[in-house]
Amino acid sequence: MQLHKILFVLVLIYSPLIYANPYNVGDKLPALSLSDQHDKARDISEQTQVILFSRDKAGGSLLTSALSNIPDNFLSEHNIILISDISRMPGFISKYIAIPSMRKNNYSMLLDHDGSSTKKYPDHSDTATLIYIESLQIKKIVYLASTDDIKQALKLK
């Protein structure tokens, strides 16, 4: 019986660490380096102004559709970083289907393969997240559920 009490207390102590709250407006993001679909390391740095983020297939599809006809270097010229958490994708699918397909894009997409780097990034199901930052501090978070809304937010329309 004593062991159950100890385990219960340990769960209470460590559960906030396991289920960390997502970042909010005002939070400072840590500098981060991830590899893109071409295995090239890219950084989220003080110069980054917008992070486009998706954690699920629907959000990723929205971003892909919205960015399908952007000019070369549009994201880098506007200090925009695109990040996709692909940790939920089966390894075989990501390795042989998804990532080769991503390599056809004319923009860089940073990939979080295990979900650890972006676990605190805010998201809602079936949406793309736009995180506006200044010197790595979050100024605004927007969840968009359509390609038109994403294009309008990025001033592509």
C-alpha positions in Angstrom: 0.0 0.0 0.0 2.9 2.4 0.8 4.3 1.9 -2.7 1.0 3.1 -4.3 1.2 6.3 -2.2 4.8 7.0 -3.3 4.0 6.4 -6.9 1.0 8.7 -6.7 3.1 11.5 -5.2 5.8 11.0 -7.9 3.2 11.2 -10.6 1.8 14.5 -9.1 5.3 15.9 -9.0 6.5 15.0 -12.4 3.3 15.3 -14.5 3.8 19.0 -15.1 7.1 18.2 -16.6 5.7 15.6 -18.9 2.7 17.7 -20.0 4.3 21.1 -20.2 2.0 24.0 -21.0 2.3 25.4 -24.5 4.0 28.7 -25.1 1.9 31.8 -24.8 2.1 35.5 -25.8 5.0 37.0 -23.9 7.0 33.8 -23.6 10.5 33.8 -24.9 11.4 30.9 -27.3 14.7 29.2 -26.9 17.0 29.4 -29.9 16.5 26.3 -31.9 18.2 24.5 -34.7 16.5 21.8 -36.8 17.2 20.2 -40.1 15.1 20.9 -43.1 13.8 18.4 -45.7 17.2 18.5 -47.4 19.0 17.7 -44.1 20.4 21.2 -43.9 20.5 22.7 -40.4 18.5 26.0 -40.0 18.1 28.1 -37.0 15.3 30.0 -35.3 17.1 33.1 -34.2 16.7 36.7 -33.0 16.0 37.7 -36.7 13.0 35.3 -37.1 9.8 37.3 -37.2 7.2 34.6 -37.9 7.0 30.9 -37.3 4.6 28.8 -39.4 3.9 25.7 -37.5 1.9 22.5 -38.0 1.6 19.4 -35.9 -0.9 17.4 -37.8 -1.6 16.4 -41.5 -4.4 18.9 -41.9 -2.3 21.9 -40.7 0.6 20.8 -42.9 -1.7 20.5 -45.9 -3.0 24.0 -45.3 0.5 25.4 -45.2 1.7 23.4 -48.3 -1.3 24.6 -50.2 -0.9 28.3 -49.1 2.8 28.3 -50.0 2.5 26.4 -53.3 3.2 29.4 -55.5 5.3 31.6 -53.4 8.3 33.3 -55.0 11.7 31.7 -54.3 13.3 33.0 -51.1 10.0 34.5 -49.9 10.2 32.9 -46.5 13.8 33.8 -45.9 13.4 37.3 -47.2 10.6 37.9 -44.7 12.3 36.1 -41.8 9.7 33.4 -41.8 10.5 29.9 -40.6 8.3 26.9 -41.4 8.3 24.1 -38.9 6.5 20.8 -39.1 6.3 18.3 -36.3 6.3 14.9 -38.1 6.7 12.8 -35.0 3.3 11.2 -35.4 4.0 10.2 -38.9 5.1 6.5 -39.3 8.8 6.4 -40.0 8.4 4.5 -43.3 5.9 7.1 -44.6 8.1 10.0 -43.6 11.3 8.5 -45.0 10.0 7.2 -48.3 7.0 9.3 -49.2 6.5 12.5 -47.2 10.1 13.9 -47.0 10.9 13.1 -50.7 7.6 15.0 -51.6 8.7 17.9 -49.4 12.0 18.2 -51.3 10.0 19.4 -54.3 9.1 22.6 -52.5 11.0 25.7 -53.3 11.1 26.7 -49.6 12.8 25.2 -46.6 10.7 23.2 -44.1 12.3 22.5 -40.7 11.3 19.0 -39.4 10.9 17.9 -35.8 11.2 14.2 -36.2 10.6 13.2 -32.6 8.4 16.1 -31.4 10.7 17.1 -28.6 11.8 20.4 -30.0 8.3 21.7 -30.6 6.4 20.0 -27.8 5.5 23.4 -26.3 4.6 25.1 -29.6 0.9 26.0 -29.5 -1.4 24.3 -31.9 -5.1 23.4 -32.5 -6.2 20.4 -34.5 -6.7 20.9 -38.2 -5.1 24.4 -38.3 -1.9 26.0 -39.1 -0.3 28.1 -36.3 1.4 31.5 -37.0 3.6 32.6 -34.2 4.7 36.2 -34.5 7.9 36.9 -32.6 10.3 39.7 -31.9 13.8 38.8 -30.6 12.4 35.3 -29.9 9.6 36.7 -27.7 6.1 35.7 -28.8 4.0 38.8 -29.7 1.0 37.1 -31.2 -0.4 33.6 -31.9 -2.9 32.9 -34.6 -4.6 29.7 -35.6 -5.7 29.6 -39.3 -8.0 27.0 -40.8 -7.9 27.9 -44.5 -5.3 28.6 -47.1 -6.9 31.9 -47.9 -6.5 33.0 -44.3 -2.8 32.0 -44.3 -2.2 33.8 -47.6 -3.9 36.9 -46.2 -1.8 36.8 -43.0 1.4 36.4 -45.0 0.3 39.2 -47.4 0.4 36.8 -50.4 -3.0 38.0 -51.6 
